Amino acid sequence: MSETAVGVRRDGPIAISEDCDVTLIPSGDRATLRRGDRVVINQALGGSITVQTDSGHLARIAGSDAARLGLGYLITQPPSQPIPAGDWTFSLDQVTEQLKTVFDPEIPVNVVDLGLIYSCVAEQLADGTHRVEIKMSMTAPGCGMGDVLKVDAQQRVAALPGISDVNVELIWDPPWDLSRMSDAARLELGMM
């Protein structure tokens, strides 16, 4: 799936056109950027925008708030084709594809290719729907973005038809390391 970011200017600072709630990276703390604050866009992937503030902090802005960056509009969600519930057959591959729409806010790589998904299992329930259990980690144990990415993963998977329950658990053992990254992630980050 390719991402489309329309109107993203990466060549200089952008003034925030109205107050905007953000999540600070890596702490996960909530903050507000004020009208007139200047930011530089680092990445616009997976439904959010990562910016660097004048003070040097990184912050995550919801894609729905792109207009507050003075961009008018910004498409940061992967293009998707609606799947009619009656035409859909459950597959863990489709769950994995959904998880590939969740991006680390500091690294332009999705959580699957980054190796943060440790396991993904499904159980069919009596009503024919599925419960999905996901175990994921972060690149560092103290990362405050864990709960943010956990919610992103849960919401993306829950949006698939035929899934009635999603549980995402953050785990720290074994600790994440570079060997968990896919070849695609290594290539993206210039590590090959």
VOFI-118627 format. One line per field, with one value per residue: residue in one letter; residue number from 1; x, y, z of N, C-alpha, C in turn. Coordinates in nm, 3 decimals, always signed. Example, Ala and Ser with C-alpha at 12.3 -4.5 7.8 and 13.67 -1.06 7.14 Angstrom:
# residues 2
resn = A; S .
resi = 1; 2 .
n_east = +1.319; +1.285 .
n_north = -0.569; -0.225 .
n_up = +0.780; +0.708 .
ca_east = +1.230; +1.367 .
ca_north = -0.450; -0.106 .
ca_up = +0.780; +0.714 .
c_east = +1.320; +1.290 .
c_north = -0.330; +0.003 .
c_up = +0.780; +0.787 .
This chain:
# residues 192
resn = M; S; E; T; A; V; G; V; R; R; D; G; P; I; A; I; S; E; D; C; D; V; T; L; I; P; S; G; D; R; A; T; L; R; R; G; D; R; V; V; I; N; Q; A; L; G; G; S; I; T; V; Q; T; D; S; G; H; L; A; R; I; A; G; S; D; A; A; R; L; G; L; G; Y; L; I; T; Q; P; P; S; Q; P; I; P; A; G; D; W; T; F; S; L; D; Q; V; T; E; Q; L; K; T; V; F; D; P; E; I; P; V; N; V; V; D; L; G; L; I; Y; S; C; V; A; E; Q; L; A; D; G; T; H; R; V; E; I; K; M; S; M; T; A; P; G; C; G; M; G; D; V; L; K; V; D; A; Q; Q; R; V; A; A; L; P; G; I; S; D; V; N; V; E; L; I; W; D; P; P; W; D; L; S; R; M; S; D; A; A; R; L; E; L; G; M; M .
resi = 1; 2; 3; 4; 5; 6; 7; 8; 9; 10; 11; 12; 13; 14; 15; 16; 17; 18; 19; 20; 21; 22; 23; 24; 25; 26; 27; 28; 29; 30; 31; 32; 33; 34; 35; 36; 37; 38; 39; 40; 41; 42; 43; 44; 45; 46; 47; 48; 49; 50; 51; 52; 53; 54; 55; 56; 57; 58; 59; 60; 61; 62; 63; 64; 65; 66; 67; 68; 69; 70; 71; 72; 73; 74; 75; 76; 77; 78; 79; 80; 81; 82; 83; 84; 85; 86; 87; 88; 89; 90; 91; 92; 93; 94; 95; 96; 97; 98; 99; 100; 101; 102; 103; 104; 105; 106; 107; 108; 109; 110; 111; 112; 113; 114; 115; 116; 117; 118; 119; 120; 121; 122; 123; 124; 125; 126; 127; 128; 129; 130; 131; 132; 133; 134; 135; 136; 137; 138; 139; 140; 141; 142; 143; 144; 145; 146; 147; 148; 149; 150; 151; 152; 153; 154; 155; 156; 157; 158; 159; 160; 161; 162; 163; 164; 165; 166; 167; 168; 169; 170; 171; 172; 173; 174; 175; 176; 177; 178; 179; 180; 181; 182; 183; 184; 185; 186; 187; 188; 189; 190; 191; 192 .
n_east = +0.084; +0.059; +0.140; -0.015; +0.067; -0.053; +0.035; +0.237; +0.491; +0.827; +1.037; +1.075; +0.987; +0.648; +0.378; +0.158; -0.187; -0.404; -0.472; -0.356; -0.391; -0.145; +0.066; +0.347; +0.669; +0.932; +0.780; +0.500; +0.330; +0.058; +0.010; -0.024; +0.008; +0.040; -0.138; +0.046; +0.287; +0.580; +0.658; +0.834; +0.770; +0.833; +0.748; +0.463; +0.260; +0.052; -0.184; -0.115; +0.088; +0.422; +0.597; +0.861; +0.920; +0.988; +1.134; +1.270; +1.151; +0.983; +0.661; +0.343; +0.081; -0.262; -0.383; -0.625; -0.608; -0.458; -0.522; -0.475; -0.213; -0.200; -0.212; -0.439; -0.548; -0.463; -0.374; -0.325; -0.382; -0.355; -0.463; -0.773; -0.983; -1.319; -1.440; -1.698; -1.884; -2.004; -1.857; -1.610; -1.347; -1.203; -0.860; -0.532; -0.336; -0.462; -0.503; -0.239; -0.175; -0.333; -0.205; +0.027; -0.033; +0.016; +0.241; +0.566; +0.624; +0.867; +1.034; +1.027; +0.882; +0.664; +0.498; +0.505; +0.712; +0.915; +0.947; +0.809; +0.581; +0.523; +0.365; +0.065; -0.241; -0.547; -0.882; -1.168; -1.494; -1.806; -2.014; -1.919; -1.754; -1.426; -1.174; -0.887; -0.559; -0.284; +0.060; +0.289; +0.586; +0.802; +1.065; +1.221; +1.218; +1.123; +0.963; +0.726; +0.534; +0.417; +0.153; +0.004; +0.062; -0.032; -0.310; -0.358; -0.299; -0.494; -0.735; -0.712; -0.712; -0.955; -1.128; -1.159; -1.392; -1.582; -1.434; -1.463; -1.340; -1.043; -0.732; -0.450; -0.137; +0.132; +0.461; +0.781; +0.973; +1.113; +1.359; +1.329; +1.534; +1.763; +1.776; +1.521; +1.401; +1.258; +1.385; +1.293; +1.251; +1.512; +1.628; +1.480; +1.575; +1.837; +2.018; +2.124 .
n_north = -0.117; +0.216; +0.537; +0.854; +1.184; +1.490; +1.813; +1.850; +2.036; +2.024; +2.189; +2.401; +2.592; +2.585; +2.783; +2.734; +2.750; +2.759; +2.684; +2.362; +2.035; +1.802; +1.508; +1.461; +1.345; +1.148; +1.102; +1.075; +1.245; +1.481; +1.790; +2.134; +2.300; +2.635; +2.888; +3.034; +2.924; +2.771; +2.498; +2.213; +1.974; +1.635; +1.376; +1.231; +0.997; +0.705; +0.820; +1.026; +1.312; +1.391; +1.640; +1.882; +2.106; +2.460; +2.464; +2.232; +1.995; +1.687; +1.623; +1.468; +1.499; +1.462; +1.343; +1.450; +1.705; +1.848; +2.080; +2.275; +2.320; +2.489; +2.380; +2.327; +2.072; +1.734; +1.420; +1.140; +0.884; +0.545; +0.453; +0.291; +0.017; -0.031; -0.319; -0.527; -0.674; -0.925; -1.031; -1.091; -1.289; -1.407; -1.348; -1.380; -1.255; -1.027; -0.890; -0.838; -0.668; -0.449; -0.374; -0.280; -0.022; +0.130; +0.350; +0.412; +0.709; +0.841; +0.712; +0.642; +0.393; +0.115; -0.061; -0.339; -0.400; -0.284; -0.465; -0.475; -0.616; -0.895; -1.121; -1.245; -1.364; -1.537; -1.613; -1.791; -1.700; -1.811; -1.680; -1.652; -1.439; -1.293; -1.295; -1.112; -1.137; -0.951; -0.916; -0.674; -0.469; -0.196; +0.013; +0.091; +0.030; +0.241; +0.399; +0.639; +0.643; +0.402; +0.336; +0.497; +0.394; +0.140; +0.181; +0.280; +0.047; -0.130; +0.001; +0.004; -0.270; -0.351; -0.227; -0.392; -0.600; -0.856; -0.886; -0.887; -0.840; -0.704; -0.734; -0.572; -0.615; -0.472; -0.579; -0.658; -0.846; -1.082; -0.816; -0.561; -0.553; -0.454; -0.672; -0.766; -0.621; -0.592; -0.668; -0.472; -0.256; -0.210; -0.133; +0.101; +0.262; +0.286; +0.088; -0.126 .
n_up = +0.000; -0.086; +0.045; +0.039; +0.041; +0.020; -0.069; +0.120; +0.251; +0.281; +0.293; +0.468; +0.767; +0.892; +0.985; +1.252; +1.207; +1.378; +1.725; +1.827; +1.936; +2.038; +2.049; +2.236; +2.138; +2.249; +2.476; +2.495; +2.616; +2.634; +2.465; +2.360; +2.059; +1.978; +1.796; +1.539; +1.626; +1.498; +1.286; +1.148; +0.908; +0.956; +0.884; +0.721; +0.772; +0.791; +0.890; +1.058; +1.144; +1.185; +1.344; +1.390; +1.644; +1.700; +1.934; +1.919; +1.990; +1.908; +1.774; +1.746; +1.524; +1.462; +1.149; +1.075; +1.167; +0.988; +0.849; +1.033; +1.011; +0.811; +0.562; +0.427; +0.321; +0.380; +0.285; +0.464; +0.511; +0.416; +0.088; +0.071; -0.004; +0.039; +0.201; +0.150; +0.411; +0.370; +0.164; +0.258; +0.374; +0.661; +0.734; +0.857; +0.715; +0.614; +0.849; +0.917; +0.703; +0.771; +1.007; +0.898; +0.835; +1.050; +1.183; +1.314; +1.489; +1.477; +1.303; +0.962; +0.912; +0.910; +1.184; +1.153; +0.963; +1.105; +1.302; +1.539; +1.596; +1.770; +1.796; +1.645; +1.672; +1.606; +1.700; +1.621; +1.702; +1.856; +1.724; +1.469; +1.420; +1.480; +1.734; +1.790; +1.900; +1.979; +2.025; +2.093; +2.076; +2.165; +2.034; +2.242; +2.593; +2.763; +2.604; +2.555; +2.361; +2.330; +2.426; +2.255; +1.997; +2.039; +2.064; +1.805; +1.652; +1.753; +1.678; +1.396; +1.327; +1.438; +1.265; +1.049; +0.874; +1.037; +1.264; +1.602; +1.842; +1.968; +2.110; +2.217; +2.340; +2.511; +2.520; +2.666; +2.661; +2.458; +2.448; +2.198; +1.904; +1.642; +1.469; +1.427; +1.230; +0.902; +0.569; +0.395; +0.568; +0.654; +0.412; +0.358; +0.564; +0.498; +0.576; +0.448 .
ca_east = +0.000; +0.138; +0.083; -0.021; +0.067; -0.075; +0.060; +0.336; +0.611; +0.931; +1.151; +1.088; +0.886; +0.508; +0.315; +0.030; -0.291; -0.489; -0.424; -0.362; -0.347; -0.044; +0.130; +0.491; +0.745; +0.886; +0.717; +0.359; +0.253; -0.027; +0.045; -0.093; +0.083; -0.041; -0.144; +0.168; +0.405; +0.636; +0.700; +0.881; +0.715; +0.931; +0.684; +0.317; +0.235; -0.037; -0.292; -0.064; +0.197; +0.525; +0.660; +0.960; +0.885; +1.100; +1.215; +1.343; +1.071; +0.901; +0.521; +0.256; -0.046; -0.358; -0.401; -0.747; -0.574; -0.363; -0.558; -0.417; -0.078; -0.212; -0.197; -0.569; -0.584; -0.350; -0.419; -0.217; -0.427; -0.336; -0.586; -0.834; -1.103; -1.413; -1.465; -1.831; -1.872; -2.045; -1.758; -1.480; -1.310; -1.098; -0.724; -0.431; -0.263; -0.531; -0.473; -0.102; -0.179; -0.386; -0.100; +0.127; -0.075; +0.054; +0.380; +0.643; +0.623; +1.003; +1.102; +0.927; +0.864; +0.547; +0.530; +0.532; +0.846; +1.009; +0.964; +0.747; +0.474; +0.585; +0.273; -0.070; -0.321; -0.692; -0.971; -1.304; -1.592; -1.928; -2.099; -1.853; -1.656; -1.295; -1.100; -0.747; -0.466; -0.157; +0.166; +0.383; +0.683; +0.853; +1.209; +1.287; +1.122; +1.065; +0.897; +0.592; +0.442; +0.364; +0.007; -0.049; +0.069; -0.121; -0.446; -0.361; -0.307; -0.623; -0.839; -0.699; -0.753; -1.098; -1.204; -1.183; -1.518; -1.570; -1.355; -1.545; -1.261; -0.899; -0.653; -0.310; -0.060; +0.272; +0.552; +0.919; +1.064; +1.251; +1.370; +1.343; +1.665; +1.766; +1.761; +1.378; +1.355; +1.252; +1.478; +1.233; +1.279; +1.657; +1.650; +1.422; +1.659; +1.974; +2.098; +2.163 .
ca_north = +0.000; +0.337; +0.649; +0.976; +1.306; +1.599; +1.946; +1.854; +2.113; +1.983; +2.277; +2.506; +2.595; +2.617; +2.842; +2.672; +2.849; +2.765; +2.594; +2.223; +1.935; +1.712; +1.414; +1.480; +1.224; +1.011; +1.088; +1.040; +1.348; +1.567; +1.931; +2.214; +2.398; +2.756; +2.960; +3.109; +2.840; +2.723; +2.358; +2.154; +1.838; +1.526; +1.269; +1.226; +0.856; +0.628; +0.898; +1.128; +1.396; +1.418; +1.769; +1.929; +2.241; +2.554; +2.431; +2.108; +1.878; +1.621; +1.612; +1.395; +1.567; +1.378; +1.383; +1.531; +1.842; +1.900; +2.217; +2.366; +2.347; +2.581; +2.306; +2.308; +1.932; +1.642; +1.281; +1.061; +0.747; +0.464; +0.433; +0.162; -0.024; -0.090; -0.463; -0.562; -0.779; -1.053; -1.078; -1.094; -1.409; -1.371; -1.393; -1.309; -1.169; -0.899; -0.823; -0.788; -0.553; -0.337; -0.331; -0.208; +0.118; +0.195; +0.390; +0.473; +0.852; +0.893; +0.637; +0.625; +0.250; +0.064; -0.145; -0.476; -0.406; -0.247; -0.583; -0.451; -0.714; -1.021; -1.229; -1.207; -1.487; -1.513; -1.721; -1.771; -1.706; -1.885; -1.605; -1.647; -1.331; -1.331; -1.220; -1.106; -1.105; -0.902; -0.878; -0.585; -0.403; -0.069; +0.006; +0.113; +0.005; +0.362; +0.479; +0.684; +0.631; +0.266; +0.334; +0.561; +0.297; +0.028; +0.222; +0.283; -0.091; -0.185; +0.062; -0.037; -0.410; -0.357; -0.175; -0.498; -0.672; -0.991; -0.886; -0.830; -0.809; -0.694; -0.704; -0.546; -0.614; -0.430; -0.669; -0.609; -0.961; -1.034; -0.677; -0.537; -0.513; -0.431; -0.797; -0.792; -0.540; -0.657; -0.615; -0.348; -0.150; -0.182; -0.059; +0.235; +0.337; +0.290; -0.002; -0.244 .
ca_up = +0.000; -0.086; +0.117; -0.037; +0.121; -0.074; -0.018; +0.227; +0.221; +0.373; +0.272; +0.568; +0.873; +0.865; +1.102; +1.291; +1.181; +1.497; +1.830; +1.784; +2.034; +1.985; +2.141; +2.231; +2.110; +2.272; +2.608; +2.487; +2.687; +2.553; +2.468; +2.260; +1.982; +1.969; +1.669; +1.515; +1.648; +1.371; +1.287; +1.024; +0.894; +0.939; +0.807; +0.721; +0.742; +0.877; +0.950; +1.148; +1.093; +1.285; +1.320; +1.486; +1.686; +1.710; +2.052; +1.892; +2.027; +1.808; +1.815; +1.652; +1.500; +1.389; +1.010; +1.065; +1.205; +0.890; +0.811; +1.133; +0.966; +0.699; +0.437; +0.363; +0.339; +0.371; +0.289; +0.523; +0.529; +0.296; +0.015; +0.106; -0.075; +0.134; +0.182; +0.201; +0.513; +0.316; +0.066; +0.323; +0.446; +0.757; +0.707; +0.934; +0.622; +0.607; +0.977; +0.903; +0.613; +0.850; +1.099; +0.820; +0.823; +1.176; +1.166; +1.422; +1.460; +1.461; +1.198; +0.858; +0.886; +0.982; +1.300; +1.110; +0.907; +1.210; +1.387; +1.669; +1.618; +1.813; +1.760; +1.606; +1.661; +1.601; +1.742; +1.572; +1.810; +1.826; +1.630; +1.339; +1.417; +1.532; +1.835; +1.751; +2.009; +1.923; +2.119; +2.025; +2.160; +2.118; +2.013; +2.372; +2.700; +2.822; +2.501; +2.593; +2.248; +2.329; +2.436; +2.135; +1.887; +2.077; +2.026; +1.658; +1.604; +1.791; +1.596; +1.256; +1.314; +1.470; +1.151; +0.952; +0.896; +1.092; +1.387; +1.708; +1.961; +1.943; +2.230; +2.188; +2.464; +2.498; +2.591; +2.664; +2.664; +2.452; +2.407; +2.055; +1.854; +1.497; +1.392; +1.405; +1.117; +0.771; +0.469; +0.344; +0.666; +0.648; +0.288; +0.379; +0.658; +0.448; +0.656; +0.368 .
c_east = +0.088; +0.064; +0.083; -0.021; +0.060; -0.045; +0.162; +0.457; +0.715; +1.049; +1.164; +0.977; +0.748; +0.452; +0.181; -0.078; -0.393; -0.438; -0.451; -0.310; -0.252; -0.003; +0.279; +0.561; +0.882; +0.805; +0.572; +0.271; +0.172; +0.019; -0.037; +0.007; -0.011; -0.033; -0.017; +0.295; +0.450; +0.687; +0.755; +0.828; +0.828; +0.873; +0.533; +0.278; +0.132; -0.144; -0.245; +0.054; +0.295; +0.594; +0.768; +0.927; +1.009; +1.191; +1.289; +1.268; +1.003; +0.760; +0.444; +0.122; -0.136; -0.374; -0.524; -0.722; -0.478; -0.394; -0.500; -0.271; -0.079; -0.199; -0.328; -0.618; -0.460; -0.405; -0.304; -0.260; -0.396; -0.468; -0.644; -0.958; -1.198; -1.438; -1.603; -1.819; -1.906; -1.944; -1.620; -1.461; -1.193; -0.965; -0.628; -0.346; -0.329; -0.512; -0.333; -0.099; -0.233; -0.279; +0.011; +0.087; -0.047; +0.204; +0.440; +0.651; +0.762; +1.076; +1.000; +0.908; +0.744; +0.589; +0.559; +0.676; +0.953; +1.034; +0.904; +0.632; +0.539; +0.496; +0.137; -0.147; -0.468; -0.766; -1.110; -1.401; -1.719; -2.017; -2.035; -1.754; -1.525; -1.247; -0.954; -0.664; -0.332; -0.063; +0.266; +0.475; +0.714; +1.004; +1.287; +1.183; +1.055; +0.987; +0.754; +0.491; +0.379; +0.213; -0.059; -0.051; -0.018; -0.265; -0.459; -0.380; -0.444; -0.735; -0.832; -0.748; -0.903; -1.184; -1.231; -1.317; -1.491; -1.483; -1.435; -1.465; -1.113; -0.832; -0.508; -0.238; +0.083; +0.357; +0.695; +1.021; +1.026; +1.254; +1.386; +1.488; +1.659; +1.744; +1.615; +1.325; +1.355; +1.357; +1.425; +1.261; +1.426; +1.690; +1.600; +1.512; +1.807; +2.069; +2.142; +2.274 .
c_north = +0.123; +0.447; +0.769; +1.093; +1.424; +1.731; +1.954; +1.932; +2.076; +2.080; +2.388; +2.503; +2.636; +2.675; +2.773; +2.779; +2.861; +2.664; +2.449; +2.132; +1.838; +1.612; +1.431; +1.346; +1.240; +0.994; +1.040; +1.140; +1.431; +1.711; +2.003; +2.304; +2.516; +2.818; +3.044; +3.031; +2.787; +2.580; +2.320; +2.012; +1.739; +1.414; +1.281; +1.086; +0.799; +0.709; +1.000; +1.200; +1.416; +1.548; +1.794; +2.074; +2.330; +2.523; +2.298; +1.983; +1.818; +1.608; +1.543; +1.466; +1.471; +1.432; +1.471; +1.677; +1.908; +2.044; +2.318; +2.396; +2.445; +2.513; +2.291; +2.167; +1.848; +1.502; +1.199; +0.917; +0.669; +0.451; +0.296; +0.140; -0.085; -0.237; -0.492; -0.683; -0.916; -1.114; -1.100; -1.226; -1.373; -1.431; -1.313; -1.220; -1.031; -0.820; -0.763; -0.665; -0.430; -0.284; -0.254; -0.062; +0.195; +0.223; +0.444; +0.622; +0.913; +0.831; +0.609; +0.480; +0.203; -0.036; -0.290; -0.486; -0.365; -0.363; -0.565; -0.548; -0.848; -1.141; -1.172; -1.337; -1.451; -1.637; -1.691; -1.792; -1.777; -1.813; -1.589; -1.532; -1.379; -1.238; -1.228; -1.061; -1.069; -0.870; -0.795; -0.519; -0.266; -0.083; +0.029; +0.096; +0.129; +0.448; +0.512; +0.674; +0.492; +0.262; +0.396; +0.462; +0.176; +0.060; +0.227; +0.141; -0.151; -0.130; +0.016; -0.180; -0.423; -0.307; -0.280; -0.565; -0.810; -0.999; -0.815; -0.793; -0.808; -0.658; -0.689; -0.532; -0.569; -0.524; -0.619; -0.723; -1.056; -0.888; -0.667; -0.507; -0.507; -0.557; -0.828; -0.717; -0.622; -0.597; -0.483; -0.231; -0.111; -0.098; +0.084; +0.322; +0.340; +0.200; -0.126; -0.208 .
c_up = +0.000; -0.011; +0.024; +0.059; +0.024; -0.005; +0.093; +0.178; +0.325; +0.369; +0.376; +0.669; +0.824; +0.994; +1.128; +1.279; +1.295; +1.598; +1.791; +1.895; +1.967; +2.093; +2.125; +2.217; +2.176; +2.401; +2.603; +2.560; +2.588; +2.571; +2.363; +2.191; +1.961; +1.830; +1.656; +1.543; +1.513; +1.388; +1.149; +1.019; +0.872; +0.856; +0.822; +0.675; +0.839; +0.947; +1.051; +1.085; +1.208; +1.247; +1.425; +1.515; +1.688; +1.827; +2.035; +1.930; +1.905; +1.863; +1.705; +1.646; +1.422; +1.247; +0.991; +1.103; +1.106; +0.851; +0.910; +1.103; +0.849; +0.564; +0.363; +0.380; +0.321; +0.382; +0.345; +0.548; +0.402; +0.221; +0.049; +0.022; +0.028; +0.099; +0.237; +0.296; +0.457; +0.221; +0.128; +0.396; +0.535; +0.718; +0.794; +0.844; +0.612; +0.737; +0.969; +0.812; +0.685; +0.945; +1.026; +0.794; +0.952; +1.169; +1.295; +1.392; +1.439; +1.342; +1.089; +0.814; +0.968; +1.090; +1.263; +1.059; +1.008; +1.307; +1.525; +1.699; +1.647; +1.784; +1.729; +1.584; +1.665; +1.645; +1.687; +1.688; +1.762; +1.724; +1.491; +1.325; +1.480; +1.642; +1.793; +1.871; +1.946; +2.038; +2.042; +2.126; +2.102; +2.101; +2.142; +2.482; +2.758; +2.725; +2.542; +2.482; +2.241; +2.333; +2.314; +2.018; +1.914; +2.036; +1.874; +1.603; +1.633; +1.702; +1.450; +1.236; +1.340; +1.354; +1.044; +0.980; +0.955; +1.216; +1.494; +1.832; +1.923; +2.076; +2.187; +2.321; +2.433; +2.582; +2.574; +2.664; +2.552; +2.408; +2.255; +2.022; +1.702; +1.414; +1.360; +1.281; +0.987; +0.679; +0.413; +0.438; +0.663; +0.525; +0.303; +0.465; +0.617; +0.526; +0.579; +0.274 .
